[in-house]
Amino acid sequence: MAALIPMKKLCLVLLALASLPALAVGQVVEEIIARVNNQIVTRSEFVRSKDQLKDEVKQQDAANADKLYATRERDILRDLVDQQLLLDKGKDLGITGDTDLIKRLDQMRKDMKLESMEALEKAATAQGISYEDFKQNMRNQIITQKVIGEEVGSHLSMTKEEIQKFYDEHKDEMQQPEAIHLSEILIAPKLPADPSAPAKSEATKSEATEGIAATPDSASAQQQADKAAKQALEEAALAAAKAKADDVLDQIRKGATFDEMAKKYSEGPSASQGGDLGIFKRGALAKELGDKTFAMKTGDVSEVIRTKQGYVILKVTEHQTAGVPEMKDVAPKIQDALYYQKLQPALRAYLTKLREEAYIKINPGYLDTGASPNQTVPIETTVAKEADAKKLNKKRKKKLGVL
């Protein structure tokens, strides 16, 4: 399993990836390579998309990056045209993406544990990222996703027969070991850094005041006193932790949601994720915990359990049985698989239809692999050329930071 990336670092990586088109280093001679309705695609945008693709395939499969790039590179201009067509359709449908953009940025701020949106902007700037470009890229993604959902995804449907057929044909792939998905709430005892320090300090002060030299007997007595004091503090801390864990469990039994209680009270590393610990196969947990949790059903919550860290409350969010799961248990996943199986050809057909309703011109030397023979090629006019020049000049200024 790949090493987990810290959330703050991960979010910054995502910021950087989403903003790659704005971070090209090479200076490219600006020229228009395509016109899509009243918008233009420039050569520098095309080159930046190629650079972004190179980084993407390296992250996906470094060993076969060149092969993956060669397969997908030919569709880069097609994808740029697709995006512009979807953005134009979004305007027609009145989709702005503003509300969703605010929600996504705020969630990113929370994931990075930043106090404000201004702090998020500063974090992006510190990484050399254009925050405005990043927001625009994210807004474009939101608009295109919504258009695809409304115009294509909402028209897809799966019949019971299709779901049953998929289940029958993929049973071997569905074989699974017994496993449980666990969440925890950890209540740790609050112990002082050095419980014997107060006692030692008082003993030293007393001896210094009275001028009595420490003897082996007095030192031994002091050690025993320190040990007893430490034990008493530990027992008190454990009792307090147990009482708190019992109270949390009582709240859950009375209807409080486990994940919210975990976020509020758990002192474990998974607290911010609602206590989610992930999936464990039989034998992966300590025997005592394994015996208890694998005897539980989906949704069951354990009693308070004593561990080395303190007291834990465990919830089995899913108990996966060994073998081929029943159809009712995997039907939602099958529906998702069929949905995405149908989405790609349906989306391609929809984009072909948009192309045929649009005015698209691709300059010589460039290939739009999604082109339809029924597309309308715009007629070049002086007015159109002047409009293109204005758009090109605007993009140049934005790239240079003038706008």
Legacy VTK file of the C-alpha trace (Angstrom):
# vtk DataFile Version 3.0
C-alpha trace
ASCII
DATASET POLYDATA
POINTS 403 float
0.000 0.000 0.000
1.329 3.436 -0.912
2.406 5.706 1.929
-0.224 8.164 3.041
0.416 11.804 2.129
-0.267 14.383 4.885
-3.524 16.209 4.151
-1.955 19.683 3.980
0.731 18.491 1.556
-1.838 16.592 -0.487
-4.087 19.632 -0.864
-1.146 21.750 -2.023
-0.245 19.064 -4.558
-3.839 19.118 -5.818
-3.688 22.896 -6.047
-0.536 22.656 -8.112
-1.953 19.993 -10.414
-5.162 21.926 -11.014
-3.148 25.022 -11.919
-0.572 23.421 -14.198
-1.824 25.236 -17.333
-0.917 28.531 -15.652
2.593 27.416 -14.706
4.252 26.751 -18.056
7.869 27.884 -18.069
8.714 27.813 -21.758
7.943 30.909 -23.758
5.727 29.921 -26.696
4.939 32.099 -29.696
1.240 32.895 -29.256
-1.075 31.939 -32.079
-4.679 30.837 -32.497
-4.975 27.157 -33.399
-8.750 26.745 -33.125
-11.988 28.721 -32.939
-14.998 27.335 -31.049
-18.059 29.543 -31.542
-16.916 32.958 -30.264
-13.967 31.575 -28.262
-10.405 30.769 -29.279
-7.843 28.107 -28.346
-4.220 29.250 -28.409
-1.057 27.298 -29.080
0.286 28.074 -25.600
-2.852 26.547 -24.052
-2.323 23.483 -26.230
1.339 23.190 -25.163
0.489 23.642 -21.486
-2.124 20.888 -21.749
0.546 18.604 -23.188
2.843 19.402 -20.260
0.006 18.701 -17.827
-0.667 15.334 -19.502
2.999 14.371 -19.153
2.835 14.986 -15.401
-0.464 13.109 -15.074
0.752 9.931 -16.784
3.951 9.944 -14.705
1.846 9.949 -11.544
-0.514 7.271 -12.855
2.115 4.793 -14.067
5.726 5.993 -14.176
6.930 2.745 -15.784
4.591 3.136 -18.778
4.347 6.933 -18.862
5.638 7.284 -22.436
3.187 4.711 -23.775
0.241 6.299 -21.952
1.246 9.746 -23.175
1.495 8.581 -26.788
-2.012 7.093 -26.549
-3.654 10.177 -25.063
-1.610 12.978 -26.648
-3.546 12.836 -29.918
-6.777 13.755 -28.079
-5.473 16.911 -26.386
-7.025 19.361 -28.861
-10.235 17.326 -28.868
-10.441 17.704 -25.088
-9.834 21.471 -25.269
-12.644 21.812 -27.823
-14.870 19.540 -25.701
-14.339 21.731 -22.659
-15.188 24.924 -24.536
-18.357 23.361 -25.956
-19.451 22.258 -22.462
-18.672 25.685 -20.988
-20.738 27.343 -23.734
-23.594 24.929 -22.973
-23.238 25.764 -19.277
-23.822 29.438 -20.109
-26.942 28.502 -22.083
-28.226 26.510 -19.090
-27.418 29.302 -16.626
-24.822 27.242 -14.732
-22.192 29.449 -13.066
-20.631 27.027 -10.570
-20.163 29.891 -8.063
-21.870 28.241 -5.074
-20.100 24.914 -5.578
-16.787 26.707 -6.038
-17.133 28.396 -2.648
-18.019 25.070 -1.008
-15.051 23.254 -2.565
-12.583 25.966 -1.652
-13.904 26.074 1.909
-13.606 22.286 2.195
-10.035 22.528 0.933
-9.361 25.211 3.555
-10.718 22.913 6.281
-8.703 19.939 5.028
-5.557 22.073 5.152
-6.562 23.330 8.637
-6.352 26.980 7.589
-8.204 29.742 9.424
-9.530 31.722 6.460
-9.870 31.859 2.671
-7.160 34.532 2.697
-4.838 31.963 4.286
-5.705 29.514 1.489
-4.846 32.138 -1.121
-1.530 32.835 0.625
-0.756 29.110 0.735
-1.376 28.862 -3.017
0.723 31.944 -3.735
3.553 30.549 -1.599
3.572 27.497 -3.888
3.956 29.738 -6.950
0.350 29.145 -8.017
-1.921 31.746 -9.570
-4.914 31.617 -7.228
-7.246 33.268 -9.768
-6.245 30.775 -12.476
-6.748 27.914 -10.037
-10.236 29.140 -9.117
-11.160 29.543 -12.783
-9.956 26.024 -13.583
-11.966 24.637 -10.679
-15.052 26.623 -11.758
-14.683 25.227 -15.292
-14.519 21.684 -13.896
-17.685 22.264 -11.867
-19.579 23.676 -14.863
-18.546 20.855 -17.212
-19.422 18.197 -14.593
-22.859 19.732 -14.052
-23.561 19.961 -17.777
-22.542 16.329 -18.256
-24.728 15.288 -15.310
-27.791 17.204 -16.498
-27.504 16.657 -20.245
-26.077 13.118 -20.376
-25.960 11.318 -17.028
-29.578 12.038 -16.099
-30.765 10.228 -19.251
-28.900 6.995 -18.501
-30.723 4.105 -16.863
-29.915 0.527 -15.875
-32.493 -2.264 -16.006
-32.717 -5.122 -13.501
-31.772 -7.478 -16.313
-28.578 -5.527 -17.049
-27.610 -5.516 -13.381
-28.270 -9.254 -13.046
-26.275 -9.990 -16.218
-23.307 -7.953 -14.988
-23.457 -9.779 -11.638
-23.520 -13.215 -13.305
-20.674 -12.377 -15.675
-18.364 -10.919 -12.996
-18.847 -13.292 -10.059
-15.244 -14.489 -10.157
-14.028 -10.881 -9.865
-16.304 -10.340 -6.862
-14.705 -13.040 -4.702
-13.685 -11.400 -1.434
-12.186 -12.356 1.937
-14.006 -11.695 5.195
-13.226 -8.161 6.349
-14.621 -5.377 8.499
-14.600 -1.598 8.074
-13.916 -0.055 11.478
-14.265 3.360 13.100
-13.013 4.260 16.579
-13.348 6.792 19.345
-10.230 6.894 21.533
-10.295 8.452 24.993
-6.759 8.652 26.384
-5.946 9.233 30.073
-4.498 12.655 30.868
-1.247 12.035 32.741
1.216 14.708 33.970
4.639 14.659 32.306
6.370 13.608 35.557
3.908 12.650 38.316
6.671 12.351 40.959
8.119 15.819 40.311
5.953 17.666 42.876
6.777 15.161 45.613
10.511 15.305 44.807
10.475 19.084 44.840
8.751 19.266 48.217
11.141 16.693 49.728
14.200 18.578 48.474
12.845 21.868 49.779
12.128 20.366 53.195
15.579 18.845 53.549
17.283 22.057 52.484
15.233 24.072 54.952
15.816 21.790 57.923
19.460 21.091 57.068
18.901 17.329 57.166
21.143 15.264 54.898
19.397 12.603 52.804
20.069 9.056 53.994
19.642 5.738 52.094
16.542 5.018 54.187
14.990 8.422 53.498
15.802 8.104 49.773
14.151 4.678 49.634
11.107 6.005 51.439
10.911 8.910 49.029
11.081 6.544 46.015
8.237 4.472 47.419
6.214 7.627 48.063
6.866 8.829 44.521
5.839 5.451 43.112
2.639 5.441 45.138
1.852 9.014 44.071
2.458 8.170 40.430
0.258 5.077 40.653
-2.522 7.080 42.287
-2.368 9.731 39.542
-2.420 7.068 36.809
-5.418 5.334 38.374
-7.233 8.656 38.691
-6.475 9.527 35.047
-7.676 6.092 33.898
-10.850 6.393 35.932
-11.555 9.834 34.435
-10.938 8.505 30.892
-13.208 5.515 31.552
-15.965 7.777 32.852
-15.664 10.010 29.772
-15.721 7.004 27.398
-18.811 5.620 29.186
-20.541 8.996 28.787
-19.689 9.143 25.065
-21.008 5.597 24.562
-24.182 6.518 26.434
-24.731 9.469 24.078
-24.282 7.173 21.068
-26.741 4.669 22.520
-29.235 7.531 22.906
-28.964 8.501 19.232
-25.833 10.617 18.733
-24.049 9.778 15.464
-20.762 7.920 15.844
-18.764 10.023 13.382
-19.808 13.312 14.981
-18.933 12.015 18.452
-15.556 10.877 17.088
-14.851 14.321 15.650
-15.835 15.941 18.947
-14.269 13.632 21.547
-11.809 11.170 19.996
-8.110 11.735 20.618
-7.028 9.276 17.927
-5.372 10.306 14.618
-8.571 9.487 12.684
-10.791 11.856 14.696
-11.156 14.430 11.890
-12.360 11.641 9.560
-15.089 10.614 11.976
-12.862 7.911 13.474
-12.536 5.952 10.205
-9.759 3.353 10.570
-10.223 1.605 7.226
-10.729 -2.059 6.326
-9.202 -5.025 8.171
-9.107 -8.643 7.058
-9.529 -11.403 9.617
-6.249 -11.923 11.451
-4.981 -8.366 10.937
-6.120 -7.155 14.377
-4.916 -8.213 17.823
-6.725 -11.425 18.780
-8.885 -9.893 21.511
-10.048 -7.024 19.276
-10.428 -9.330 16.282
-12.617 -11.782 18.203
-14.872 -8.971 19.424
-15.206 -7.012 16.193
-15.581 -9.939 13.785
-18.481 -11.167 15.940
-20.258 -7.837 15.324
-22.650 -7.010 12.496
-22.702 -3.968 10.235
-23.689 -0.925 12.304
-22.884 -2.510 15.684
-21.046 -0.425 18.298
-18.845 -2.102 20.906
-18.702 -1.584 24.651
-15.848 0.515 26.040
-12.623 -1.483 25.526
-9.373 -0.983 27.483
-6.249 -0.705 25.302
-2.648 0.448 25.757
-3.634 3.928 24.540
-6.628 4.252 26.868
-10.256 3.354 26.160
-11.785 2.828 22.731
-15.276 2.479 21.350
-15.399 0.659 18.013
-18.050 0.639 15.319
-18.285 -1.882 12.477
-19.447 0.329 9.595
-19.432 -2.679 7.255
-18.929 -6.424 7.758
-17.952 -8.068 4.515
-18.527 -11.816 4.361
-16.140 -14.180 2.567
-16.994 -15.433 -0.935
-19.237 -13.835 -3.549
-21.489 -11.173 -1.982
-25.233 -11.305 -2.543
-26.535 -9.291 -5.460
-28.445 -6.869 -3.214
-25.190 -5.979 -1.425
-23.290 -5.073 -4.587
-26.148 -3.708 -6.712
-25.193 -0.032 -6.079
-21.583 -0.712 -7.164
-22.822 -2.558 -10.253
-25.076 0.385 -11.106
-22.074 2.719 -10.841
-20.007 0.445 -13.090
-22.782 0.272 -15.690
-23.325 4.030 -15.456
-19.698 4.830 -16.308
-19.699 2.098 -18.932
-22.611 3.822 -20.667
-21.491 7.370 -19.953
-18.445 7.484 -22.227
-20.183 6.601 -25.527
-23.222 8.716 -24.564
-20.989 11.694 -23.747
-19.069 11.273 -26.996
-22.369 11.250 -28.939
-23.538 14.368 -27.063
-20.285 16.217 -27.808
-20.569 15.252 -31.477
-24.064 16.780 -31.479
-22.697 19.975 -29.872
-19.965 20.098 -32.520
-22.540 19.889 -35.287
-24.478 22.788 -33.741
-21.358 24.909 -33.245
-18.952 26.840 -35.454
-15.518 25.226 -35.190
-12.384 25.863 -37.185
-9.139 23.959 -36.618
-6.003 25.452 -38.152
-3.878 23.340 -40.549
-1.345 21.135 -38.760
-3.657 20.398 -35.824
-6.101 17.516 -35.390
-9.444 17.392 -33.584
-10.017 13.644 -33.136
-13.620 14.298 -32.076
-14.569 16.153 -35.255
-17.847 15.328 -37.015
-18.180 15.400 -40.810
-21.367 17.414 -40.278
-19.649 20.315 -38.516
-20.150 23.837 -39.866
-16.918 25.653 -40.687
-17.147 29.397 -39.944
-16.541 31.842 -42.788
-13.534 34.113 -42.193
-14.476 37.790 -42.122
-12.608 40.941 -41.191
-14.877 41.371 -38.151
-14.144 37.803 -36.986
-10.398 38.296 -37.374
-10.530 41.547 -35.382
-12.529 39.804 -32.624
-9.976 36.973 -32.516
-7.155 39.510 -32.230
-8.877 41.169 -29.254
-9.364 37.818 -27.496
-5.750 36.879 -28.172
-4.537 40.212 -26.809
-6.685 39.728 -23.679
-5.171 36.294 -23.072
-1.662 37.695 -23.510
-2.351 40.431 -20.949
-3.797 37.912 -18.482
-0.735 35.708 -18.874
1.545 38.675 -18.205
-0.487 39.701 -15.150
-1.868 42.899 -16.626
-5.483 41.854 -15.963
LINES 1 404
403 0 1 2 3 4 5 6 7 8 9 10 11 12 13 14 15 16 17 18 19 20 21 22 23 24 25 26 27 28 29 30 31 32 33 34 35 36 37 38 39 40 41 42 43 44 45 46 47 48 49 50 51 52 53 54 55 56 57 58 59 60 61 62 63 64 65 66 67 68 69 70 71 72 73 74 75 76 77 78 79 80 81 82 83 84 85 86 87 88 89 90 91 92 93 94 95 96 97 98 99 100 101 102 103 104 105 106 107 108 109 110 111 112 113 114 115 116 117 118 119 120 121 122 123 124 125 126 127 128 129 130 131 132 133 134 135 136 137 138 139 140 141 142 143 144 145 146 147 148 149 150 151 152 153 154 155 156 157 158 159 160 161 162 163 164 165 166 167 168 169 170 171 172 173 174 175 176 177 178 179 180 181 182 183 184 185 186 187 188 189 190 191 192 193 194 195 196 197 198 199 200 201 202 203 204 205 206 207 208 209 210 211 212 213 214 215 216 217 218 219 220 221 222 223 224 225 226 227 228 229 230 231 232 233 234 235 236 237 238 239 240 241 242 243 244 245 246 247 248 249 250 251 252 253 254 255 256 257 258 259 260 261 262 263 264 265 266 267 268 269 270 271 272 273 274 275 276 277 278 279 280 281 282 283 284 285 286 287 288 289 290 291 292 293 294 295 296 297 298 299 300 301 302 303 304 305 306 307 308 309 310 311 312 313 314 315 316 317 318 319 320 321 322 323 324 325 326 327 328 329 330 331 332 333 334 335 336 337 338 339 340 341 342 343 344 345 346 347 348 349 350 351 352 353 354 355 356 357 358 359 360 361 362 363 364 365 366 367 368 369 370 371 372 373 374 375 376 377 378 379 380 381 382 383 384 385 386 387 388 389 390 391 392 393 394 395 396 397 398 399 400 401 402
